[in-house]
Amino acid sequence: MKPRILLVEDDPTTAAFLAAATEALPASVDIVATRAAARAQASNIAYALWLVDAHLPDGDGASLLADLRALGLATPAIAHTAAREGDVHQYLHQAGFDAVLVKPLAAAALRAAIAGTLAGRTPSRIAEPAPGVAEHAAAHGPAESAWDDAAALRALNGERAHVDALRQLFLAELPTVHRLVMAAGQSGGQAKMQDALHRLRASCGFVGAARLEQAVIALQREPTSAGALAHFDAAAQELSPPP
């Protein structure tokens, strides 16, 4: 029988990637987007594994795990996060997650971590993100095009159809996120901006949105910079022009 896995992830593009990669184990996957929904689901269904986003709209993954452990549930759990900071990874490790995966990551790395945890092996605590546009920029300078097909294909094991499907989903969601970031940047709503950028950074990596990911990273580093906000605006409009 296929293991049943609970995926907790609120970004549609990231959820679609993680679910498709996990189902290929094979496994069956249930997706929820919030801490509250995850708690309700995990309380009523016996899962083989929880795959939990570290940053949720109504809380965080560590608090969710504490909630579920308090109910006496001992299901193995893996955290996934777009954060690169070592202190974030250490915090998740100390919270009790069996492994911490850094997004974006290749489908094969995700499956290896899940398979190892299900088999009772102790996987690497930190899985490095797949080489993507940020790493390319560090080595070679700014992205030459809006899309980095090589990075997207690496993350999706060379499956062109999967890249195209994820990009369609990503582009459908982008205008809403773009407007949210711009409104937050112009009104000084730093918390809302950082929350949106955090989720967008991972999905950019999965679909190879090269220039937009660089703009997201720059705005995360300098959230009060008018220049960084304008750069983000231009990169987002390049992919999703206003009507």
C-alpha positions as MATLAB code, in Angstrom:
seq = 'MKPRILLVEDDPTTAAFLAAATEALPASVDIVATRAAARAQASNIAYALWLVDAHLPDGDGASLLADLRALGLATPAIAHTAAREGDVHQYLHQAGFDAVLVKPLAAAALRAAIAGTLAGRTPSRIAEPAPGVAEHAAAHGPAESAWDDAAALRALNGERAHVDALRQLFLAELPTVHRLVMAAGQSGGQAKMQDALHRLRASCGFVGAARLEQAVIALQREPTSAGALAHFDAAAQELSPPP';
ca = [
       0.000    0.000    0.000;
       1.248    3.467   -0.855;
       2.160    5.656    2.123;
      -0.204    8.572    2.730;
       1.542   11.891    3.261;
       0.210   15.211    4.509;
       1.704   18.202    2.667;
       1.300   21.569    4.398;
       2.052   24.389    1.929;
       0.145   27.582    1.104;
       1.873   28.584   -2.158;
       0.048   26.884   -5.079;
       3.105   26.527   -7.342;
       5.283   25.082   -4.590;
       2.484   22.773   -3.428;
       1.985   21.456   -6.975;
       5.704   20.728   -7.359;
       6.095   19.028   -3.964;
       2.939   16.966   -4.425;
       3.888   15.747   -7.906;
       7.425   14.871   -6.821;
       6.166   13.022   -3.738;
       3.451   11.088   -5.599;
       6.165    9.668   -7.878;
       7.652    7.683   -4.939;
       4.851    6.361   -5.223;
       2.747    7.871   -2.431;
      -0.631    9.503   -1.981;
      -0.616   13.150   -0.927;
      -3.184   15.318    0.828;
      -2.555   19.089    0.627;
      -3.598   21.721    3.172;
      -2.565   25.369    3.285;
      -2.801   26.395    6.935;
      -1.757   25.361   10.426;
      -5.399   25.028   11.479;
      -6.288   22.785    8.537;
      -3.179   20.666    9.082;
      -3.987   20.143   12.743;
      -7.539   19.074   11.928;
      -6.397   16.732    9.149;
      -3.555   15.118   11.098;
      -5.792   14.638   14.131;
      -8.247   12.524   12.135;
      -6.110   10.646    9.615;
      -3.135    8.368   10.241;
      -0.344    9.604    7.984;
       2.995    7.959    7.304;
       4.700   11.379    7.144;
       4.026   15.100    7.527;
       5.766   17.422    5.054;
       5.436   20.856    6.646;
       6.171   24.367    5.422;
       8.114   26.293    8.047;
       6.198   29.510    7.323;
       2.384   29.416    7.251;
      -0.322   32.091    6.957;
      -1.610   31.371   10.478;
       1.579   30.416   12.278;
       4.715   28.401   11.665;
       5.680   24.819   11.110;
       7.454   24.425   14.446;
       4.324   25.479   16.348;
       2.221   23.107   14.268;
       4.576   20.240   15.076;
       4.395   21.114   18.787;
       0.572   21.085   18.574;
       0.551   17.643   16.995;
       3.130   16.191   19.386;
       1.007   17.487   22.290;
      -1.825   15.341   20.948;
       0.410   12.297   21.319;
       1.081   11.893   17.588;
       4.544   10.545   16.750;
       4.357   10.692   12.940;
       7.724   11.492   11.292;
       7.937   15.076   10.034;
      10.062   16.919    7.487;
      10.185   20.715    7.322;
      10.639   22.624    4.070;
      11.654   26.267    3.896;
      12.857   28.906    1.451;
      15.073   30.377    4.175;
      18.832   29.894    3.703;
      19.833   31.084    7.175;
      21.521   28.484    9.354;
      19.771   29.660   12.502;
      16.385   28.954   10.901;
      17.482   25.433   10.007;
      18.832   24.859   13.523;
      15.566   26.092   15.032;
      13.565   23.633   12.925;
      15.920   20.812   13.831;
      15.552   21.619   17.524;
      11.757   21.772   17.108;
      11.869   18.058   16.314;
      11.755   17.756   12.535;
      13.477   14.658   11.167;
      14.937   16.642    8.267;
      14.940   20.184    6.903;
      14.714   20.735    3.133;
      15.625   24.043    1.515;
      13.461   25.190   -1.414;
      13.744   25.115   -4.319;
      15.127   21.606   -4.429;
      15.241   18.889   -7.047;
      12.478   16.300   -7.074;
      15.040   13.517   -6.568;
      16.381   15.167   -3.397;
      12.864   15.495   -2.003;
      12.065   11.851   -2.704;
      15.358   10.679   -1.184;
      14.659   12.554    2.057;
      11.109   11.228    2.259;
      12.133    7.640    1.467;
      14.899    7.752    4.068;
      12.582    9.079    6.752;
       9.866    6.525    5.951;
      12.449    3.749    6.142;
      13.541    4.903    9.582;
      16.911    6.150    8.448;
      18.202    9.506    9.666;
      18.541   11.617    6.517;
      20.784   14.609    6.153;
      19.335   17.295    8.386;
      19.742   19.967    5.751;
      19.221   19.301    2.048;
      20.863   22.057    0.030;
      18.619   23.782   -2.513;
      18.983   22.861   -6.156;
      21.404   25.133   -8.033;
      19.208   27.878   -9.356;
      19.158   31.411  -10.625;
      20.513   32.981   -7.444;
      23.604   30.777   -7.584;
      23.986   31.499  -11.293;
      23.801   35.231  -10.628;
      26.487   34.994   -7.971;
      28.810   33.223  -10.372;
      27.947   34.898  -13.674;
      26.151   38.154  -12.934;
      22.527   39.163  -13.598;
      20.224   36.835  -15.522;
      20.259   37.397  -19.276;
      16.628   36.313  -19.731;
      13.396   36.210  -17.772;
      13.363   32.406  -17.692;
      16.164   29.999  -16.771;
      15.037   26.781  -18.433;
      18.081   24.832  -17.276;
      17.372   25.577  -13.598;
      13.688   24.643  -13.951;
      14.491   21.403  -15.762;
      17.065   20.451  -13.107;
      14.460   20.885  -10.375;
      11.919   18.799  -12.317;
      14.183   15.975  -13.478;
      14.173   17.195  -17.067;
      10.387   16.908  -17.477;
       9.492   19.716  -19.893;
       5.743   19.122  -19.562;
       5.992   19.547  -15.785;
       7.898   22.815  -16.203;
       5.245   24.171  -18.570;
       2.385   23.153  -16.274;
       3.996   24.721  -13.216;
       4.744   27.924  -15.118;
       1.093   28.260  -16.104;
       0.085   27.958  -12.455;
       2.817   30.371  -11.398;
       1.752   32.994  -13.955;
      -1.876   32.690  -12.897;
      -0.916   33.517   -9.291;
       1.737   36.147  -10.032;
      -0.514   39.211  -10.605;
      -2.060   38.839   -7.145;
       1.319   38.486   -5.433;
       2.736   41.361   -7.503;
      -0.044   43.694   -6.398;
       0.323   42.627   -2.765;
       4.073   43.303   -2.731;
       3.722   46.672   -4.450;
       0.934   47.814   -2.108;
       2.897   46.701    0.953;
       6.059   48.392   -0.312;
       4.291   51.672   -0.974;
       2.431   51.680    2.360;
       5.336   50.511    4.525;
       3.768   47.130    5.294;
       7.074   45.321    5.695;
       5.677   42.190    7.354;
       3.181   41.561    4.558;
       5.833   42.248    1.935;
       8.359   39.854    3.444;
       5.735   37.149    3.814;
       4.790   37.400    0.126;
       8.419   37.560   -1.010;
       9.324   34.505    1.070;
       6.703   32.393   -0.696;
       7.443   33.859   -4.113;
      11.169   33.147   -3.895;
      10.656   29.388   -3.679;
       8.156   29.248   -6.525;
      10.460   31.373   -8.732;
      13.156   28.777   -8.209;
      10.916   25.862   -9.152;
       9.832   27.440  -12.452;
      13.145   29.162  -13.295;
      11.842   32.753  -13.145;
      15.384   34.086  -13.252;
      15.150   37.871  -13.229;
      12.163   37.895  -10.917;
      13.936   35.694   -8.359;
      16.927   38.048   -8.384;
      14.575   40.992   -7.864;
      12.831   39.180   -5.002;
      16.153   38.491   -3.277;
      17.253   42.118   -3.683;
      13.975   43.403   -2.208;
      14.196   40.952    0.693;
      17.616   42.386    1.515;
      16.566   46.036    1.120;
      12.804   46.168    1.727;
      12.731   49.962    2.092;
      14.667   50.624   -1.129;
      12.616   52.386   -3.822;
      15.078   51.107   -6.407;
      14.676   47.483   -5.286;
      10.897   47.835   -5.347;
      11.000   49.322   -8.858;
      13.285   46.491   -9.997;
      10.804   43.962   -8.612;
       7.911   45.757  -10.323;
       9.667   45.667  -13.693;
      10.629   41.996  -13.364;
       7.073   41.008  -12.414;
       5.559   43.042  -15.259;
       7.946   41.390  -17.709;
       6.317   38.037  -16.918;
       2.798   39.258  -16.287;
       2.149   42.614  -18.032;
      -0.740   44.662  -16.614;
      -3.970   44.594  -18.689;
];
